[in-house]
Amino acid sequence: MALAVDFFHVDCAVTLRRLYCFFSMEVGSRYVRVLGVTAHPDGPWTTQQIRNLLLDLGDRAADFQVLVRLLLVPGAS
């Protein structure tokens, strides 16, 4: 079974700020978890969200054999 993680952003019309949502999706079942939302994602914050996900998965974490992380860079070919 595979687990995919990535960010998407939301532009908030009320605060005029961009928020980043870090989420995971179980590829087989298409089950989506929102792991966290922040205005400034950085390495330590992302690492903590992954730790929290592993705690939530518990023994099921061993079921996942592949972790997919896509990085889409605007303007890159």
N, CA, C, O and CB atoms as a CASP TS submission, in Angstrom:
PFRMAT TS
TARGET T0000
AUTHOR 0000-0000-0000
METHOD Language model
MODEL 1
PARENT N/A
ATOM      1  N   MET     1       0.845  -1.168   0.000  1.00  0.00           N
ATOM      2  CA  MET     1       0.000   0.000   0.000  1.00  0.00           C
ATOM      3  C   MET     1       0.895   1.237   0.000  1.00  0.00           C
ATOM      4  O   MET     1       1.987   1.225   0.569  1.00  0.00           O
ATOM      5  CB  MET     1      -0.964  -0.005   1.218  1.00  0.00           C
ATOM      6  N   ALA     2       0.427   2.291  -0.636  1.00  0.00           N
ATOM      7  CA  ALA     2       1.228   3.522  -0.745  1.00  0.00           C
ATOM      8  C   ALA     2       0.547   4.660  -0.010  1.00  0.00           C
ATOM      9  O   ALA     2      -0.678   4.714   0.099  1.00  0.00           O
ATOM     10  CB  ALA     2       1.451   3.905  -2.226  1.00  0.00           C
ATOM     11  N   LEU     3       1.363   5.560   0.488  1.00  0.00           N
ATOM     12  CA  LEU     3       0.898   6.747   1.184  1.00  0.00           C
ATOM     13  C   LEU     3       1.512   7.955   0.493  1.00  0.00           C
ATOM     14  O   LEU     3       2.729   8.016   0.320  1.00  0.00           O
ATOM     15  CB  LEU     3       1.270   6.706   2.705  1.00  0.00           C
ATOM     16  N   ALA     4       0.684   8.917   0.097  1.00  0.00           N
ATOM     17  CA  ALA     4       1.175  10.131  -0.560  1.00  0.00           C
ATOM     18  C   ALA     4       1.000  11.313   0.383  1.00  0.00           C
ATOM     19  O   ALA     4       0.001  11.398   1.097  1.00  0.00           O
ATOM     20  CB  ALA     4       0.429  10.384  -1.906  1.00  0.00           C
ATOM     21  N   VAL     5       1.962  12.221   0.388  1.00  0.00           N
ATOM     22  CA  VAL     5       1.870  13.444   1.182  1.00  0.00           C
ATOM     23  C   VAL     5       2.232  14.633   0.297  1.00  0.00           C
ATOM     24  O   VAL     5       3.070  14.524  -0.598  1.00  0.00           O
ATOM     25  CB  VAL     5       2.801  13.375   2.433  1.00  0.00           C
ATOM     26  N   ASP     6       1.593  15.761   0.560  1.00  0.00           N
ATOM     27  CA  ASP     6       1.900  16.964  -0.207  1.00  0.00           C
ATOM     28  C   ASP     6       1.261  18.171   0.468  1.00  0.00           C
ATOM     29  O   ASP     6       0.523  18.037   1.444  1.00  0.00           O
ATOM     30  CB  ASP     6       1.408  16.831  -1.672  1.00  0.00           C
ATOM     31  N   PHE     7       1.555  19.342  -0.066  1.00  0.00           N
ATOM     32  CA  PHE     7       0.965  20.602   0.383  1.00  0.00           C
ATOM     33  C   PHE     7       0.008  21.117  -0.684  1.00  0.00           C
ATOM     34  O   PHE     7       0.204  20.865  -1.873  1.00  0.00           O
ATOM     35  CB  PHE     7       2.066  21.656   0.688  1.00  0.00           C
ATOM     36  N   PHE     8      -1.018  21.832  -0.264  1.00  0.00           N
ATOM     37  CA  PHE     8      -1.754  22.706  -1.163  1.00  0.00           C
ATOM     38  C   PHE     8      -1.959  24.017  -0.419  1.00  0.00           C
ATOM     39  O   PHE     8      -1.892  24.057   0.809  1.00  0.00           O
ATOM     40  CB  PHE     8      -3.127  22.068  -1.618  1.00  0.00           C
ATOM     41  N   HIS     9      -2.207  25.083  -1.160  1.00  0.00           N
ATOM     42  CA  HIS     9      -2.371  26.380  -0.481  1.00  0.00           C
ATOM     43  C   HIS     9      -3.776  26.921  -0.699  1.00  0.00           C
ATOM     44  O   HIS     9      -4.449  26.608  -1.681  1.00  0.00           O
ATOM     45  CB  HIS     9      -1.326  27.400  -0.988  1.00  0.00           C
ATOM     46  N   VAL    10      -4.189  27.745   0.254  1.00  0.00           N
ATOM     47  CA  VAL    10      -5.484  28.410   0.219  1.00  0.00           C
ATOM     48  C   VAL    10      -5.228  29.885   0.488  1.00  0.00           C
ATOM     49  O   VAL    10      -4.563  30.231   1.464  1.00  0.00           O
ATOM     50  CB  VAL    10      -6.491  27.793   1.266  1.00  0.00           C
ATOM     51  N   ASP    11      -5.744  30.746  -0.356  1.00  0.00           N
ATOM     52  CA  ASP    11      -5.636  32.189  -0.127  1.00  0.00           C
ATOM     53  C   ASP    11      -6.871  32.634   0.635  1.00  0.00           C
ATOM     54  O   ASP    11      -7.990  32.545   0.129  1.00  0.00           O
ATOM     55  CB  ASP    11      -5.488  32.980  -1.474  1.00  0.00           C
ATOM     56  N   CYS    12      -6.665  33.110   1.841  1.00  0.00           N
ATOM     57  CA  CYS    12      -7.760  33.499   2.725  1.00  0.00           C
ATOM     58  C   CYS    12      -8.232  34.908   2.375  1.00  0.00           C
ATOM     59  O   CYS    12      -7.455  35.861   2.439  1.00  0.00           O
ATOM     60  CB  CYS    12      -7.322  33.425   4.209  1.00  0.00           C
ATOM     61  N   ALA    13      -9.507  35.038   2.004  1.00  0.00           N
ATOM     62  CA  ALA    13     -10.060  36.335   1.610  1.00  0.00           C
ATOM     63  C   ALA    13     -10.250  37.263   2.808  1.00  0.00           C
ATOM     64  O   ALA    13     -10.262  38.482   2.641  1.00  0.00           O
ATOM     65  CB  ALA    13     -11.391  36.140   0.895  1.00  0.00           C
ATOM     66  N   VAL    14     -10.395  36.715   3.997  1.00  0.00           N
ATOM     67  CA  VAL    14     -10.628  37.534   5.183  1.00  0.00           C
ATOM     68  C   VAL    14      -9.329  38.178   5.667  1.00  0.00           C
ATOM     69  O   VAL    14      -9.287  39.381   5.926  1.00  0.00           O
ATOM     70  CB  VAL    14     -11.249  36.688   6.302  1.00  0.00           C
ATOM     71  N   THR    15      -8.266  37.369   5.789  1.00  0.00           N
ATOM     72  CA  THR    15      -6.996  37.878   6.320  1.00  0.00           C
ATOM     73  C   THR    15      -6.005  38.276   5.233  1.00  0.00           C
ATOM     74  O   THR    15      -4.953  38.848   5.523  1.00  0.00           O
ATOM     75  CB  THR    15      -6.366  36.840   7.207  1.00  0.00           C
ATOM     76  N   LEU    16      -6.343  37.973   3.979  1.00  0.00           N
ATOM     77  CA  LEU    16      -5.457  38.243   2.832  1.00  0.00           C
ATOM     78  C   LEU    16      -4.097  37.568   3.002  1.00  0.00           C
ATOM     79  O   LEU    16      -3.067  38.122   2.620  1.00  0.00           O
ATOM     80  CB  LEU    16      -5.265  39.758   2.651  1.00  0.00           C
ATOM     81  N   ARG    17      -4.108  36.375   3.576  1.00  0.00           N
ATOM     82  CA  ARG    17      -2.879  35.601   3.775  1.00  0.00           C
ATOM     83  C   ARG    17      -3.003  34.270   3.056  1.00  0.00           C
ATOM     84  O   ARG    17      -4.105  33.763   2.845  1.00  0.00           O
ATOM     85  CB  ARG    17      -2.591  35.380   5.286  1.00  0.00           C
ATOM     86  N   ARG    18      -1.880  33.722   2.689  1.00  0.00           N
ATOM     87  CA  ARG    18      -1.837  32.388   2.090  1.00  0.00           C
ATOM     88  C   ARG    18      -1.557  31.384   3.200  1.00  0.00           C
ATOM     89  O   ARG    18      -0.618  31.545   3.979  1.00  0.00           O
ATOM     90  CB  ARG    18      -0.750  32.300   0.959  1.00  0.00           C
ATOM     91  N   LEU    19      -2.388  30.345   3.261  1.00  0.00           N
ATOM     92  CA  LEU    19      -2.202  29.271   4.229  1.00  0.00           C
ATOM     93  C   LEU    19      -1.852  27.997   3.474  1.00  0.00           C
ATOM     94  O   LEU    19      -2.386  27.728   2.398  1.00  0.00           O
ATOM     95  CB  LEU    19      -3.478  29.070   5.106  1.00  0.00           C
ATOM     96  N   TYR    20      -0.956  27.228   4.049  1.00  0.00           N
ATOM     97  CA  TYR    20      -0.519  25.973   3.441  1.00  0.00           C
ATOM     98  C   TYR    20      -1.080  24.808   4.249  1.00  0.00           C
ATOM     99  O   TYR    20      -0.957  24.764   5.473  1.00  0.00           O
ATOM    100  CB  TYR    20       1.036  25.897   3.366  1.00  0.00           C
ATOM    101  N   CYS    21      -1.685  23.886   3.553  1.00  0.00           N
ATOM    102  CA  CYS    21      -2.276  22.709   4.178  1.00  0.00           C
ATOM    103  C   CYS    21      -1.425  21.492   3.799  1.00  0.00           C
ATOM    104  O   CYS    21      -1.201  21.231   2.617  1.00  0.00           O
ATOM    105  CB  CYS    21      -3.774  22.519   3.736  1.00  0.00           C
ATOM    106  N   PHE    22      -0.965  20.766   4.785  1.00  0.00           N
ATOM    107  CA  PHE    22      -0.183  19.549   4.581  1.00  0.00           C
ATOM    108  C   PHE    22      -1.132  18.374   4.770  1.00  0.00           C
ATOM    109  O   PHE    22      -1.793  18.266   5.803  1.00  0.00           O
ATOM    110  CB  PHE    22       1.049  19.467   5.572  1.00  0.00           C
ATOM    111  N   PHE    23      -1.200  17.494   3.773  1.00  0.00           N
ATOM    112  CA  PHE    23      -2.157  16.397   3.843  1.00  0.00           C
ATOM    113  C   PHE    23      -1.514  15.084   3.408  1.00  0.00           C
ATOM    114  O   PHE    23      -0.468  15.063   2.759  1.00  0.00           O
ATOM    115  CB  PHE    23      -3.380  16.700   2.976  1.00  0.00           C
ATOM    116  N   SER    24      -2.167  14.001   3.783  1.00  0.00           N
ATOM    117  CA  SER    24      -1.737  12.676   3.332  1.00  0.00           C
ATOM    118  C   SER    24      -2.933  11.971   2.714  1.00  0.00           C
ATOM    119  O   SER    24      -4.081  12.238   3.071  1.00  0.00           O
ATOM    120  CB  SER    24      -1.137  11.835   4.510  1.00  0.00           C
ATOM    121  N   MET    25      -2.651  11.069   1.785  1.00  0.00           N
ATOM    122  CA  MET    25      -3.701  10.278   1.156  1.00  0.00           C
ATOM    123  C   MET    25      -3.235   8.834   1.042  1.00  0.00           C
ATOM    124  O   MET    25      -2.150   8.555   0.531  1.00  0.00           O
ATOM    125  CB  MET    25      -4.072  10.850  -0.238  1.00  0.00           C
ATOM    126  N   GLU    26      -4.077   7.916   1.529  1.00  0.00           N
ATOM    127  CA  GLU    26      -3.829   6.498   1.323  1.00  0.00           C
ATOM    128  C   GLU    26      -4.252   6.198  -0.106  1.00  0.00           C
ATOM    129  O   GLU    26      -5.432   6.305  -0.443  1.00  0.00           O
ATOM    130  CB  GLU    26      -4.604   5.598   2.372  1.00  0.00           C
ATOM    131  N   VAL    27      -3.299   5.825  -0.944  1.00  0.00           N
ATOM    132  CA  VAL    27      -3.550   5.700  -2.371  1.00  0.00           C
ATOM    133  C   VAL    27      -4.596   4.633  -2.679  1.00  0.00           C
ATOM    134  O   VAL    27      -5.448   4.848  -3.542  1.00  0.00           O
ATOM    135  CB  VAL    27      -2.262   5.381  -3.096  1.00  0.00           C
ATOM    136  N   GLY    28      -4.557   3.508  -2.006  1.00  0.00           N
ATOM    137  CA  GLY    28      -5.496   2.427  -2.292  1.00  0.00           C
ATOM    138  C   GLY    28      -6.938   2.767  -1.971  1.00  0.00           C
ATOM    139  O   GLY    28      -7.839   2.456  -2.749  1.00  0.00           O
ATOM    140  N   SER    29      -7.162   3.404  -0.827  1.00  0.00           N
ATOM    141  CA  SER    29      -8.527   3.704  -0.390  1.00  0.00           C
ATOM    142  C   SER    29      -8.936   5.149  -0.673  1.00  0.00           C
ATOM    143  O   SER    29     -10.108   5.501  -0.545  1.00  0.00           O
ATOM    144  CB  SER    29      -8.663   3.422   1.089  1.00  0.00           C
ATOM    145  N   ARG    30      -7.967   5.985  -1.060  1.00  0.00           N
ATOM    146  CA  ARG    30      -8.182   7.419  -1.282  1.00  0.00           C
ATOM    147  C   ARG    30      -8.649   8.139  -0.018  1.00  0.00           C
ATOM    148  O   ARG    30      -9.343   9.152  -0.101  1.00  0.00           O
ATOM    149  CB  ARG    30      -9.202   7.626  -2.392  1.00  0.00           C
ATOM    150  N   TYR    31      -8.276   7.628   1.130  1.00  0.00           N
ATOM    151  CA  TYR    31      -8.591   8.258   2.410  1.00  0.00           C
ATOM    152  C   TYR    31      -7.620   9.413   2.626  1.00  0.00           C
ATOM    153  O   TYR    31      -6.405   9.225   2.573  1.00  0.00           O
ATOM    154  CB  TYR    31      -8.512   7.228   3.590  1.00  0.00           C
ATOM    155  N   VAL    32      -8.157  10.610   2.869  1.00  0.00           N
ATOM    156  CA  VAL    32      -7.337  11.818   3.001  1.00  0.00           C
ATOM    157  C   VAL    32      -7.364  12.303   4.446  1.00  0.00           C
ATOM    158  O   VAL    32      -8.419  12.348   5.078  1.00  0.00           O
ATOM    159  CB  VAL    32      -7.835  12.934   2.044  1.00  0.00           C
ATOM    160  N   ARG    33      -6.189  12.666   4.958  1.00  0.00           N
ATOM    161  CA  ARG    33      -6.059  13.265   6.283  1.00  0.00           C
ATOM    162  C   ARG    33      -5.414  14.642   6.127  1.00  0.00           C
ATOM    163  O   ARG    33      -4.402  14.783   5.441  1.00  0.00           O
ATOM    164  CB  ARG    33      -5.217  12.350   7.241  1.00  0.00           C
ATOM    165  N   VAL    34      -5.991  15.638   6.754  1.00  0.00           N
ATOM    166  CA  VAL    34      -5.334  16.943   6.829  1.00  0.00           C
ATOM    167  C   VAL    34      -4.430  16.892   8.050  1.00  0.00           C
ATOM    168  O   VAL    34      -4.902  16.748   9.178  1.00  0.00           O
ATOM    169  CB  VAL    34      -6.380  18.139   6.918  1.00  0.00           C
ATOM    170  N   LEU    35      -3.137  17.009   7.819  1.00  0.00           N
ATOM    171  CA  LEU    35      -2.165  16.873   8.895  1.00  0.00           C
ATOM    172  C   LEU    35      -1.922  18.178   9.632  1.00  0.00           C
ATOM    173  O   LEU    35      -1.611  18.166  10.823  1.00  0.00           O
ATOM    174  CB  LEU    35      -0.867  16.355   8.348  1.00  0.00           C
ATOM    175  N   GLY    36      -2.058  19.297   8.949  1.00  0.00           N
ATOM    176  CA  GLY    36      -1.845  20.575   9.597  1.00  0.00           C
ATOM    177  C   GLY    36      -1.956  21.721   8.617  1.00  0.00           C
ATOM    178  O   GLY    36      -1.837  21.535   7.406  1.00  0.00           O
ATOM    179  N   VAL    37      -2.185  22.914   9.153  1.00  0.00           N
ATOM    180  CA  VAL    37      -2.295  24.136   8.350  1.00  0.00           C
ATOM    181  C   VAL    37      -1.423  25.196   9.010  1.00  0.00           C
ATOM    182  O   VAL    37      -1.464  25.378  10.227  1.00  0.00           O
ATOM    183  CB  VAL    37      -3.795  24.622   8.228  1.00  0.00           C
ATOM    184  N   THR    38      -0.634  25.894   8.199  1.00  0.00           N
ATOM    185  CA  THR    38       0.242  26.941   8.715  1.00  0.00           C
ATOM    186  C   THR    38       0.482  27.995   7.639  1.00  0.00           C
ATOM    187  O   THR    38       0.339  27.726   6.446  1.00  0.00           O
ATOM    188  CB  THR    38       1.582  26.344   9.198  1.00  0.00           C
ATOM    189  N   ALA    39       0.842  29.176   8.070  1.00  0.00           N
ATOM    190  CA  ALA    39       1.201  30.239   7.128  1.00  0.00           C
ATOM    191  C   ALA    39       2.658  30.129   6.692  1.00  0.00           C
ATOM    192  O   ALA    39       3.031  30.648   5.640  1.00  0.00           O
ATOM    193  CB  ALA    39       0.948  31.611   7.754  1.00  0.00           C
ATOM    194  N   HIS    40       3.482  29.458   7.491  1.00  0.00           N
ATOM    195  CA  HIS    40       4.914  29.369   7.198  1.00  0.00           C
ATOM    196  C   HIS    40       5.415  27.940   7.396  1.00  0.00           C
ATOM    197  O   HIS    40       5.985  27.631   8.442  1.00  0.00           O
ATOM    198  CB  HIS    40       5.711  30.342   8.092  1.00  0.00           C
ATOM    199  N   PRO    41       5.211  27.058   6.404  1.00  0.00           N
ATOM    200  CA  PRO    41       5.713  25.696   6.564  1.00  0.00           C
ATOM    201  C   PRO    41       7.243  25.680   6.481  1.00  0.00           C
ATOM    202  O   PRO    41       7.836  26.290   5.591  1.00  0.00           O
ATOM    203  CB  PRO    41       5.104  24.764   5.490  1.00  0.00           C
ATOM    204  N   ASP    42       7.856  24.985   7.408  1.00  0.00           N
ATOM    205  CA  ASP    42       9.310  24.821   7.370  1.00  0.00           C
ATOM    206  C   ASP    42       9.635  23.378   7.721  1.00  0.00           C
ATOM    207  O   ASP    42       8.741  22.577   7.992  1.00  0.00           O
ATOM    208  CB  ASP    42      10.025  25.812   8.351  1.00  0.00           C
ATOM    209  N   GLY    43      10.893  23.062   7.713  1.00  0.00           N
ATOM    210  CA  GLY    43      11.332  21.688   7.951  1.00  0.00           C
ATOM    211  C   GLY    43      10.901  21.118   9.287  1.00  0.00           C
ATOM    212  O   GLY    43      10.332  20.026   9.321  1.00  0.00           O
ATOM    213  N   PRO    44      11.149  21.814  10.395  1.00  0.00           N
ATOM    214  CA  PRO    44      10.744  21.281  11.698  1.00  0.00           C
ATOM    215  C   PRO    44       9.226  21.091  11.825  1.00  0.00           C
ATOM    216  O   PRO    44       8.773  20.107  12.410  1.00  0.00           O
ATOM    217  CB  PRO    44      11.230  22.203  12.796  1.00  0.00           C
ATOM    218  N   TRP    45       8.449  22.021  11.285  1.00  0.00           N
ATOM    219  CA  TRP    45       6.995  21.898  11.352  1.00  0.00           C
ATOM    220  C   TRP    45       6.523  20.679  10.561  1.00  0.00           C
ATOM    221  O   TRP    45       5.680  19.913  11.029  1.00  0.00           O
ATOM    222  CB  TRP    45       6.321  23.176  10.819  1.00  0.00           C
ATOM    223  N   THR    46       7.076  20.506   9.353  1.00  0.00           N
ATOM    224  CA  THR    46       6.701  19.370   8.511  1.00  0.00           C
ATOM    225  C   THR    46       7.104  18.055   9.169  1.00  0.00           C
ATOM    226  O   THR    46       6.336  17.093   9.149  1.00  0.00           O
ATOM    227  CB  THR    46       7.351  19.490   7.124  1.00  0.00           C
ATOM    228  N   THR    47       8.289  18.007   9.746  1.00  0.00           N
ATOM    229  CA  THR    47       8.756  16.805  10.434  1.00  0.00           C
ATOM    230  C   THR    47       7.819  16.435  11.579  1.00  0.00           C
ATOM    231  O   THR    47       7.510  15.258  11.768  1.00  0.00           O
ATOM    232  CB  THR    47      10.181  17.011  10.963  1.00  0.00           C
ATOM    233  N   GLN    48       7.366  17.424  12.340  1.00  0.00           N
ATOM    234  CA  GLN    48       6.452  17.153  13.445  1.00  0.00           C
ATOM    235  C   GLN    48       5.114  16.623  12.943  1.00  0.00           C
ATOM    236  O   GLN    48       4.514  15.756  13.579  1.00  0.00           O
ATOM    237  CB  GLN    48       6.234  18.415  14.273  1.00  0.00           C
ATOM    238  N   GLN    49       4.640  17.134  11.805  1.00  0.00           N
ATOM    239  CA  GLN    49       3.373  16.641  11.255  1.00  0.00           C
ATOM    240  C   GLN    49       3.496  15.175  10.830  1.00  0.00           C
ATOM    241  O   GLN    49       2.559  14.396  11.005  1.00  0.00           O
ATOM    242  CB  GLN    49       2.936  17.507  10.055  1.00  0.00           C
ATOM    243  N   ILE    50       4.646  14.801  10.276  1.00  0.00           N
ATOM    244  CA  ILE    50       4.873  13.398   9.894  1.00  0.00           C
ATOM    245  C   ILE    50       4.939  12.526  11.144  1.00  0.00           C
ATOM    246  O   ILE    50       4.394  11.423  11.154  1.00  0.00           O
ATOM    247  CB  ILE    50       6.184  13.253   9.063  1.00  0.00           C
ATOM    248  N   ARG    51       5.596  13.005  12.195  1.00  0.00           N
ATOM    249  CA  ARG    51       5.631  12.241  13.456  1.00  0.00           C
ATOM    250  C   ARG    51       4.222  12.029  13.994  1.00  0.00           C
ATOM    251  O   ARG    51       3.886  10.932  14.441  1.00  0.00           O
ATOM    252  CB  ARG    51       6.496  12.968  14.513  1.00  0.00           C
ATOM    253  N   ASN    52       3.395  13.073  13.954  1.00  0.00           N
ATOM    254  CA  ASN    52       2.012  12.955  14.415  1.00  0.00           C
ATOM    255  C   ASN    52       1.236  11.936  13.577  1.00  0.00           C
ATOM    256  O   ASN    52       0.442  11.161  14.111  1.00  0.00           O
ATOM    257  CB  ASN    52       1.315  14.322  14.363  1.00  0.00           C
ATOM    258  N   LEU    53       1.469  11.943  12.266  1.00  0.00           N
ATOM    259  CA  LEU    53       0.803  10.976  11.389  1.00  0.00           C
ATOM    260  C   LEU    53       1.194   9.554  11.768  1.00  0.00           C
ATOM    261  O   LEU    53       0.335   8.676  11.844  1.00  0.00           O
ATOM    262  CB  LEU    53       1.154  11.247   9.912  1.00  0.00           C
ATOM    263  N   LEU    54       2.485   9.317  12.009  1.00  0.00           N
ATOM    264  CA  LEU    54       2.932   7.972  12.378  1.00  0.00           C
ATOM    265  C   LEU    54       2.322   7.520  13.703  1.00  0.00           C
ATOM    266  O   LEU    54       2.004   6.344  13.873  1.00  0.00           O
ATOM    267  CB  LEU    54       4.456   7.929  12.466  1.00  0.00           C
ATOM    268  N   LEU    55       2.162   8.445  14.632  1.00  0.00           N
ATOM    269  CA  LEU    55       1.510   8.104  15.898  1.00  0.00           C
ATOM    270  C   LEU    55       0.043   7.752  15.663  1.00  0.00           C
ATOM    271  O   LEU    55      -0.473   6.810  16.266  1.00  0.00           O
ATOM    272  CB  LEU    55       1.627   9.271  16.903  1.00  0.00           C
ATOM    273  N   ASP    56      -0.632   8.505  14.790  1.00  0.00           N
ATOM    274  CA  ASP    56      -2.038   8.227  14.489  1.00  0.00           C
ATOM    275  C   ASP    56      -2.210   6.882  13.795  1.00  0.00           C
ATOM    276  O   ASP    56      -3.170   6.159  14.060  1.00  0.00           O
ATOM    277  CB  ASP    56      -2.619   9.334  13.620  1.00  0.00           C
ATOM    278  N   LEU    57      -1.273   6.550  12.904  1.00  0.00           N
ATOM    279  CA  LEU    57      -1.376   5.278  12.171  1.00  0.00           C
ATOM    280  C   LEU    57      -1.092   4.084  13.081  1.00  0.00           C
ATOM    281  O   LEU    57      -1.650   3.005  12.884  1.00  0.00           O
ATOM    282  CB  LEU    57      -0.404   5.268  10.980  1.00  0.00           C
ATOM    283  N   GLY    58      -0.240   4.275  14.061  1.00  0.00           N
ATOM    284  CA  GLY    58       0.096   3.189  14.980  1.00  0.00           C
ATOM    285  C   GLY    58       0.675   1.992  14.251  1.00  0.00           C
ATOM    286  O   GLY    58       1.617   2.132  13.470  1.00  0.00           O
ATOM    287  N   ASP    59       0.114   0.810  14.503  1.00  0.00           N
ATOM    288  CA  ASP    59       0.611  -0.418  13.883  1.00  0.00           C
ATOM    289  C   ASP    59       0.368  -0.453  12.382  1.00  0.00           C
ATOM    290  O   ASP    59       1.050  -1.185  11.664  1.00  0.00           O
ATOM    291  CB  ASP    59      -0.036  -1.619  14.526  1.00  0.00           C
ATOM    292  N   ARG    60      -0.599   0.330  11.895  1.00  0.00           N
ATOM    293  CA  ARG    60      -0.880   0.358  10.455  1.00  0.00           C
ATOM    294  C   ARG    60       0.256   0.983   9.656  1.00  0.00           C
ATOM    295  O   ARG    60       0.324   0.792   8.442  1.00  0.00           O
ATOM    296  CB  ARG    60      -2.165   1.120  10.191  1.00  0.00           C
ATOM    297  N   ALA    61       1.152   1.728  10.310  1.00  0.00           N
ATOM    298  CA  ALA    61       2.263   2.373   9.603  1.00  0.00           C
ATOM    299  C   ALA    61       3.125   1.341   8.883  1.00  0.00           C
ATOM    300  O   ALA    61       3.707   1.639   7.840  1.00  0.00           O
ATOM    301  CB  ALA    61       3.124   3.186  10.583  1.00  0.00           C
ATOM    302  N   ALA    62       3.210   0.137   9.428  1.00  0.00           N
ATOM    303  CA  ALA    62       4.018  -0.921   8.800  1.00  0.00           C
ATOM    304  C   ALA    62       3.376  -1.440   7.515  1.00  0.00           C
ATOM    305  O   ALA    62       4.053  -2.076   6.708  1.00  0.00           O
ATOM    306  CB  ALA    62       4.221  -2.081   9.778  1.00  0.00           C
ATOM    307  N   ASP    63       2.080  -1.180   7.310  1.00  0.00           N
ATOM    308  CA  ASP    63       1.394  -1.635   6.095  1.00  0.00           C
ATOM    309  C   ASP    63       1.828  -0.854   4.859  1.00  0.00           C
ATOM    310  O   ASP    63       1.687  -1.344   3.738  1.00  0.00           O
ATOM    311  CB  ASP    63      -0.111  -1.514   6.270  1.00  0.00           C
ATOM    312  N   PHE    64       2.349   0.346   5.048  1.00  0.00           N
ATOM    313  CA  PHE    64       2.710   1.190   3.914  1.00  0.00           C
ATOM    314  C   PHE    64       4.140   0.884   3.487  1.00  0.00           C
ATOM    315  O   PHE    64       5.074   0.933   4.287  1.00  0.00           O
ATOM    316  CB  PHE    64       2.556   2.691   4.269  1.00  0.00           C
ATOM    317  N   GLN    65       4.284   0.566   2.199  1.00  0.00           N
ATOM    318  CA  GLN    65       5.594   0.199   1.666  1.00  0.00           C
ATOM    319  C   GLN    65       6.225   1.332   0.867  1.00  0.00           C
ATOM    320  O   GLN    65       7.439   1.350   0.665  1.00  0.00           O
ATOM    321  CB  GLN    65       5.474  -1.035   0.796  1.00  0.00           C
ATOM    322  N   VAL    66       5.402   2.280   0.410  1.00  0.00           N
ATOM    323  CA  VAL    66       5.892   3.352  -0.446  1.00  0.00           C
ATOM    324  C   VAL    66       5.364   4.680   0.080  1.00  0.00           C
ATOM    325  O   VAL    66       4.185   4.795   0.416  1.00  0.00           O
ATOM    326  CB  VAL    66       5.465   3.131  -1.927  1.00  0.00           C
ATOM    327  N   LEU    67       6.239   5.687   0.153  1.00  0.00           N
ATOM    328  CA  LEU    67       5.833   7.051   0.488  1.00  0.00           C
ATOM    329  C   LEU    67       6.078   7.905  -0.749  1.00  0.00           C
ATOM    330  O   LEU    67       7.204   7.988  -1.242  1.00  0.00           O
ATOM    331  CB  LEU    67       6.618   7.610   1.744  1.00  0.00           C
ATOM    332  N   VAL    68       5.033   8.531  -1.242  1.00  0.00           N
ATOM    333  CA  VAL    68       5.126   9.351  -2.440  1.00  0.00           C
ATOM    334  C   VAL    68       5.095  10.807  -2.015  1.00  0.00           C
ATOM    335  O   VAL    68       4.189  11.230  -1.296  1.00  0.00           O
ATOM    336  CB  VAL    68       3.975   9.030  -3.444  1.00  0.00           C
ATOM    337  N   ARG    69       6.075  11.570  -2.451  1.00  0.00           N
ATOM    338  CA  ARG    69       6.107  13.012  -2.172  1.00  0.00           C
ATOM    339  C   ARG    69       6.385  13.723  -3.471  1.00  0.00           C
ATOM    340  O   ARG    69       7.487  13.626  -4.012  1.00  0.00           O
ATOM    341  CB  ARG    69       7.184  13.377  -1.089  1.00  0.00           C
ATOM    342  N   LEU    70       5.404  14.435  -3.978  1.00  0.00           N
ATOM    343  CA  LEU    70       5.565  15.169  -5.216  1.00  0.00           C
ATOM    344  C   LEU    70       5.982  16.587  -4.909  1.00  0.00           C
ATOM    345  O   LEU    70       5.475  17.196  -3.968  1.00  0.00           O
ATOM    346  CB  LEU    70       4.278  15.150  -6.040  1.00  0.00           C
ATOM    347  N   LEU    71       6.879  17.106  -5.675  1.00  0.00           N
ATOM    348  CA  LEU    71       7.299  18.498  -5.533  1.00  0.00           C
ATOM    349  C   LEU    71       7.095  19.164  -6.873  1.00  0.00           C
ATOM    350  O   LEU    71       7.826  18.902  -7.828  1.00  0.00           O
ATOM    351  CB  LEU    71       8.791  18.618  -5.057  1.00  0.00           C
ATOM    352  N   LEU    72       6.109  20.015  -6.939  1.00  0.00           N
ATOM    353  CA  LEU    72       5.837  20.733  -8.179  1.00  0.00           C
ATOM    354  C   LEU    72       6.383  22.140  -8.036  1.00  0.00           C
ATOM    355  O   LEU    72       5.971  22.899  -7.159  1.00  0.00           O
ATOM    356  CB  LEU    72       4.311  20.751  -8.509  1.00  0.00           C
ATOM    357  N   VAL    73       7.311  22.472  -8.908  1.00  0.00           N
ATOM    358  CA  VAL    73       7.941  23.780  -8.865  1.00  0.00           C
ATOM    359  C   VAL    73       7.413  24.593 -10.052  1.00  0.00           C
ATOM    360  O   VAL    73       7.621  24.212 -11.203  1.00  0.00           O
ATOM    361  CB  VAL    73       9.508  23.661  -8.901  1.00  0.00           C
ATOM    362  N   PRO    74       6.732  25.710  -9.777  1.00  0.00           N
ATOM    363  CA  PRO    74       6.218  26.517 -10.895  1.00  0.00           C
ATOM    364  C   PRO    74       7.337  26.982 -11.809  1.00  0.00           C
ATOM    365  O   PRO    74       8.381  27.440 -11.346  1.00  0.00           O
ATOM    366  CB  PRO    74       5.449  27.727 -10.371  1.00  0.00           C
ATOM    367  N   GLY    75       7.112  26.860 -13.106  1.00  0.00           N
ATOM    368  CA  GLY    75       8.082  27.316 -14.078  1.00  0.00           C
ATOM    369  C   GLY    75       9.186  26.315 -14.394  1.00  0.00           C
ATOM    370  O   GLY    75       9.989  26.550 -15.297  1.00  0.00           O
ATOM    371  N   ALA    76       9.240  25.199 -13.664  1.00  0.00           N
ATOM    372  CA  ALA    76      10.269  24.199 -13.947  1.00  0.00           C
ATOM    373  C   ALA    76       9.798  23.295 -15.077  1.00  0.00           C
ATOM    374  O   ALA    76       8.612  22.976 -15.172  1.00  0.00           O
ATOM    375  CB  ALA    76      10.599  23.365 -12.681  1.00  0.00           C
ATOM    376  N   SER    77      10.734  22.881 -15.937  1.00  0.00           N
ATOM    377  CA  SER    77      10.335  21.973 -17.008  1.00  0.00           C
ATOM    378  C   SER    77      11.017  20.640 -16.873  1.00  0.00           C
ATOM    379  O   SER    77      10.797  19.748 -17.692  1.00  0.00           O
ATOM    380  CB  SER    77      10.643  22.573 -18.361  1.00  0.00           C
TER
END
